[in-house]
Amino acid sequence: MSVRGPNVGVMTDRVTAAAPGIRSAPLSELAFTVVDIETTGWAPEDAGITEIGAVRVQGGTVVAEFGSLVNPGIPVPEAITALTGISDQMLVSAPLVGDVLPSLLAFAEGSVLTAHNAPFDLRFLTAACDAIGRDWPGFEVLDTVRLARHLMATPQEVPDRKLATLARFFGTPVRPSHRALDDARATAVVLGELLRRLADREGIVTLEQLGTWLAARDAEAVAQAEAAREAEAAAAGTRAATAIARTAERLAALVPARFRLRVLRALGAAAGSVPSRGRTPA
């Protein structure tokens, strides 16, 4: 990894661009650029990138790697240094994001951009593009968290879909360490395992099929969550009505007869089950 400029290591003679018609091409033939970033915080509005790592994969083989520290232009909080090991001292002579980002975009050209929790990385990368006045390329994007959510059973297989959990489950050679290139390497292995599951279990072989499948699975998950909320609300309503009915029974025995109707009407309004008119219980 280079401090003064991006370090790009090519694992084969050249990086092959993705085939034309990327959405209809077989997934097994596509190039994926798995990217990971480290930052000084959680939102690009008040934080900056401190490290970028990327691994380009094609046909299940790593063909190139990219890595660079990045000077964020602001101090690195102590908590972030404790988490990542990246300190202000390490970044003093590192290039600014405007010097690193063009190289990353060229590295990823023609591929499917992939990340674990991709929205986080994309927020920072697109904000960096805006900051240097550069348009964001129209990458196809794949989120391995989203993919794992529908392919990994919890809690039967894994307790969650965190990168460290999936890396441990699949036995990746490089374990996540909150350093960009190591995390990208681990994510690349996880991606390969998830794509194999996808083909074996669902018969998904193209990016277009994958997009349709993910949208359907997301919709199912939303419907299931909504049904669970409605069931819980109904159960809570039943419990409340039962409690109010029991309270009414106790009051019927304790409150003088001339006050019972008024009290029961109030309870009935809360429970939606006691009529406003009728005989006072004996």
Phi and psi in degrees as a GROMACS rama.xvg file:
@    title "Ramachandran Plot"
@    xaxis  label "Phi"
@    yaxis  label "Psi"
@TYPE xy
-99.8498  143.173  SER-2
-90.3711  -37.5875  VAL-3
-86.9849  -12.1518  ARG-4
-170.308  165.204  GLY-5
-61.2898  142.222  PRO-6
-109.287  116.928  ASN-7
-117.219  118.639  VAL-8
-110.097  121.791  GLY-9
-96.5897  126.112  VAL-10
-91.0602  -12.9963  MET-11
-131.226  -176.945  THR-12
-61.4705  -36.5599  ASP-13
-154.896  163.378  ARG-14
-93.9738  118.196  VAL-15
-83.8594  131.684  THR-16
-71.7188  156.53  ALA-17
-64.4834  148.903  ALA-18
-66.1704  152.054  ALA-19
-57.1276  151.167  PRO-20
68.7161  54.6455  GLY-21
-57.3887  -33.2757  ILE-22
-74.4684  -24.6271  ARG-23
-100.922  -6.50522  SER-24
-74.1397  149.63  ALA-25
-59.4341  137.531  PRO-26
-56.6859  -33.4064  LEU-27
-66.2688  -16.98  SER-28
-104.178  -9.4223  GLU-29
-77.0494  153.375  LEU-30
-92.9698  133.79  ALA-31
-117.565  130.829  PHE-32
-105.618  109.376  THR-33
-91.2887  117.692  VAL-34
-117.181  148.098  VAL-35
-142.573  142.469  ASP-36
-127.137  151.66  ILE-37
-111.652  146.412  GLU-38
-138.492  171.699  THR-39
-87.0006  -7.19057  THR-40
-169.89  -159.207  GLY-41
-106.174  -13.7614  TRP-42
-135.645  137.566  ALA-43
-66.5174  -16.3045  PRO-44
-64.8998  -30.2288  GLU-45
-134.186  19.7791  ASP-46
-142.931  165.243  ALA-47
-132.893  166.17  GLY-48
-81.0585  134.63  ILE-49
-110.153  -18.2912  THR-50
-160.721  142.468  GLU-51
-127.209  131.998  ILE-52
-132.266  143.058  GLY-53
-148.636  147.148  ALA-54
-128.973  126.556  VAL-55
-99.3082  126.653  ARG-56
-121.997  136.569  VAL-57
-144.523  131.602  GLN-58
60.9158  31.2893  GLY-59
77.4547  7.10678  GLY-60
-119.021  135.666  THR-61
-72.6176  120.341  VAL-62
-107.088  -16.4794  VAL-63
-164.579  155.366  ALA-64
-132.043  151.65  GLU-65
-136.149  135.36  PHE-66
-156.418  141.094  GLY-67
-160.949  139.076  SER-68
-72.0045  157  LEU-69
-136.561  130.397  VAL-70
-78.7005  113.988  ASN-71
-79.4828  -10.1806  PRO-72
79.6705  2.3739  GLY-73
-139.525  157.66  ILE-74
-63.4812  150.161  PRO-75
-89.138  121.962  VAL-76
-58.8888  148.835  PRO-77
-57.6644  -38.2533  GLU-78
-64.3975  -35.5036  ALA-79
-71.9785  -40.0262  ILE-80
-61.954  -40.6188  THR-81
-63.6607  -34.1325  ALA-82
-77.5326  -44.997  LEU-83
-102.495  -22.4104  THR-84
82.3492  1.97004  GLY-85
-91.3383  122.222  ILE-86
-115.31  166.564  SER-87
-57.5594  -39.5645  ASP-88
-61.0274  -37.3867  GLN-89
-67.8355  -24.217  MET-90
-101.827  -3.29684  LEU-91
-54.9253  -46.154  VAL-92
-102.514  10.5048  SER-93
-74.3098  152.784  ALA-94
-69.1413  155.976  PRO-95
-75.0955  161.962  LEU-96
-61.5613  -31.4502  VAL-97
-65.5314  -21.5615  GLY-98
-89.2686  -22.0249  ASP-99
-94.6329  -39.2905  VAL-100
-58.8461  -44.6839  LEU-101
-57.2464  -36.9062  PRO-102
-67.2754  -38.7777  SER-103
-64.3841  -44.3931  LEU-104
-64.4152  -37.1765  LEU-105
-67.3739  -38.7239  ALA-106
-60.9746  -38.6024  PHE-107
-90.3722  -4.14984  ALA-108
-55.5754  135.801  GLU-109
78.3959  10.4432  GLY-110
-120.005  171.496  SER-111
-89.1308  117.012  VAL-112
-75.5114  127.08  LEU-113
-129.88  141.516  THR-114
-155.411  158.513  ALA-115
-91.0316  114.527  HIS-116
65.5984  58.6332  ASN-117
-54.7781  -36.7812  ALA-118
-56.0209  -34.9494  PRO-119
-63.2197  -52.548  PHE-120
-63.1211  -40.9082  ASP-121
-65.5357  -36.3762  LEU-122
-58.253  -45.047  ARG-123
-70.9334  -41.597  PHE-124
-69.298  -41.3135  LEU-125
-69.7026  -35.5879  THR-126
-64.5456  -37.8828  ALA-127
-64.9307  -39.5792  ALA-128
-61.0181  -45.7364  CYS-129
-58.3871  -41.4359  ASP-130
-64.8982  -28.7546  ALA-131
-102.72  9.68737  ILE-132
69.6052  34.1698  GLY-133
-117.771  137.72  ARG-134
-70.7363  142.761  ASP-135
-78.5296  127.931  TRP-136
-64.5433  155.46  PRO-137
-84.7518  63.3392  GLY-138
-65.8824  143.776  PHE-139
-73.5889  136.546  GLU-140
-122.273  136.291  VAL-141
-126.08  129.428  LEU-142
-105.309  116.23  ASP-143
-70.1197  -22.4583  THR-144
-65.0086  -47.3042  VAL-145
-61.96  -41.4278  ARG-146
-64.6851  -44.9982  LEU-147
-65.5222  -31.6055  ALA-148
-58.8831  -30.8768  ARG-149
-103.902  -4.95029  HIS-150
-117.862  -15.7123  LEU-151
-110.295  121.687  MET-152
-77.9199  132.003  ALA-153
-122.014  139.288  THR-154
-91.0183  11.0506  PRO-155
-60.4217  -43.3241  GLN-156
-99.733  -50.6449  GLU-157
-136.656  149.335  VAL-158
-75.3852  -22.5981  PRO-159
-158.879  -177.637  ASP-160
-113.224  28.3328  ARG-161
-65.823  153.52  LYS-162
-59.9553  -43.7081  LEU-163
-61.7535  -38.412  ALA-164
-65.3212  -46.3157  THR-165
-68.1614  -37.6597  LEU-166
-63.4209  -39.3588  ALA-167
-67.262  -41.4547  ARG-168
-63.3796  -43.2534  PHE-169
-89.2489  -4.55511  PHE-170
64.1919  48.3452  GLY-171
-64.0695  141.082  THR-172
-60.7423  -35.5404  PRO-173
-108.414  126.354  VAL-174
-93.5222  145.789  ARG-175
-57.6897  140.127  PRO-176
-138.113  13.1718  SER-177
60.7362  28.8807  HIS-178
-118.698  138.351  ARG-179
-59.1973  -49.5216  ALA-180
-69.0898  -41.2285  LEU-181
-60.774  -42.9201  ASP-182
-67.2746  -36.4222  ASP-183
-65.8142  -40.0265  ALA-184
-62.0589  -45.0998  ARG-185
-64.0246  -41.5951  ALA-186
-63.4541  -36.1094  THR-187
-61.8007  -40.3577  ALA-188
-68.1529  -43.8672  VAL-189
-59.2571  -42.7047  VAL-190
-57.0535  -47.3809  LEU-191
-59.5718  -41.4933  GLY-192
-67.3581  -39.7755  GLU-193
-68.132  -38.9093  LEU-194
-65.4613  -35.1013  LEU-195
-64.8807  -44.1529  ARG-196
-60.3072  -41.5755  ARG-197
-60.4903  -44.144  LEU-198
-69.1737  -43.0292  ALA-199
-69.4574  -42.1739  ASP-200
-89.602  -36.829  ARG-201
-113.48  -10.8535  GLU-202
69.8678  21.745  GLY-203
-82.3912  123.423  ILE-204
-128.108  -5.75462  VAL-205
-130.016  162.328  THR-206
-65.7795  -35.6937  LEU-207
-63.8605  -45.0466  GLU-208
-61.9836  -39.4322  GLN-209
-63.4274  -42.7152  LEU-210
-61.0805  -42.8491  GLY-211
-65.1558  -43.2264  THR-212
-64.048  -44.2016  TRP-213
-64.1002  -41.2796  LEU-214
-61.5887  -41.331  ALA-215
-66.1362  -41.8882  ALA-216
-66.8676  -39.2415  ARG-217
-61.5316  -43.759  ASP-218
-63.1907  -40.1833  ALA-219
-62.5138  -42.3925  GLU-220
-63.7969  -40.5323  ALA-221
-64.3826  -43.9464  VAL-222
-63.009  -41.0279  ALA-223
-65.7563  -40.2038  GLN-224
-65.6942  -40.2137  ALA-225
-66.1628  -41.3136  GLU-226
-63.4415  -39.0746  ALA-227
-65.2354  -39.9513  ALA-228
-64.9568  -41.8944  ARG-229
-64.8657  -39.7678  GLU-230
-64.6629  -40.0796  ALA-231
-67.0649  -39.5775  GLU-232
-64.5757  -41.0145  ALA-233
-64.6244  -41.7113  ALA-234
-64.6161  -39.8577  ALA-235
-65.0936  -39.6444  ALA-236
-63.4461  -40.698  GLY-237
-63.5881  -42.7033  THR-238
-63.6358  -40.1962  ARG-239
-66.0241  -43.8592  ALA-240
-63.0145  -39.9144  ALA-241
-63.6988  -41.6677  THR-242
-64.4312  -40.8647  ALA-243
-67.1082  -39.1745  ILE-244
-62.7929  -40.1714  ALA-245
-66.6316  -38.4271  ARG-246
-63.704  -40.0429  THR-247
-61.9176  -40.5463  ALA-248
-62.6438  -42.3956  GLU-249
-66.4408  -41.2432  ARG-250
-65.8117  -35.4962  LEU-251
-57.4431  -31.1073  ALA-252
-85.6256  -21.0012  ALA-253
-104.48  -33.6863  LEU-254
-84.3935  138.432  VAL-255
-56.0304  147.808  PRO-256
-54.4878  -37.5041  ALA-257
-70.8359  -14.314  ARG-258
-104.67  -7.77319  PHE-259
-62.5327  -44.53  ARG-260
-60.5788  -43.2201  LEU-261
-62.0338  -44.4685  ARG-262
-65.9747  -44.4304  VAL-263
-66.316  -34.7862  LEU-264
-62.6706  -41.095  ARG-265
-63.6524  -43.3656  ALA-266
-65.6819  -38.6891  LEU-267
-66.216  -36.6117  GLY-268
-62.9192  -37.7092  ALA-269
-69.9754  -38.8856  ALA-270
-90.406  -17.5377  ALA-271
69.3997  23.6178  GLY-272
-130.992  -3.3677  SER-273
-110.924  124.062  VAL-274
-66.3288  154.513  PRO-275
-77.6403  -17.5281  SER-276
-129.652  152.468  ARG-277
150.966  176.854  GLY-278
-74.917  146.196  ARG-279
-73.536  131.127  THR-280
-55.6724  146.442  PRO-281
